[in-house]
Amino acid sequence: MILSGKEIFKHIGKEIQIEPFDENRLNPNSYNLSLANELLVYEDEVLDMKKDHAVRKIVIPEEGLLLEPHKLYLGRTNEFTKTEGFVPMLEGRSSTGRLGLFIHVTAGFGDVGFAGYWTLEIFCVQPIRIYPNVEVCQIYYHDIHGEYDCYQSGKYQNNKGIQSSMLYKDFLK
């Protein structure tokens, strides 16, 4: 079951950490997260799953940044989250989706025990100007039944910034 906003609030500072937390961003069953002022873009035109790809950093100025269609941008949330005992999930807000801006395209499923900033896969269908600190996505929580192991992976846990894909590490096993 999905936690209500009131239930999320009850667990803030305990099983659910969102830093910084602003009660005004709490929704009936989610919490809005905002976009940090940096993006990464891959320098290679063709991406190979078995390779670590070079990226270029772009700073989003206060006056906004125009995104190009059919290009993948990686961003991150301003908020650090940590979740124990619940499954965190991330989705774009409907307001951004209605502008053709897809946030967190395919990887919205979090793991119990994840701690870090969320790297956002950002894609647009037509040119769109984006701004730093805008509330672009929402986190919500499912309860979990049965015994479970907390997320332990070293790939993405306790990250400090935007993280490009580390899928190539799976091929090294």
Secondary structure, 3 states (H helix, E strand, C coil): CECCHHHHHHHECCCEEEECCCHHHECCCCEEEEECCEEEEECCCCCCCCCCCCEEEEECCCCCEEECCCCCEEEEEEEEEEECCEEEEEEECHHHHCCCEEECCCCCECCCCCEEEEEEEEEECCCEEECCCCEEEEEEEEECCCCCCCCCCCCCCCCCCCCCCCHHHHHHC
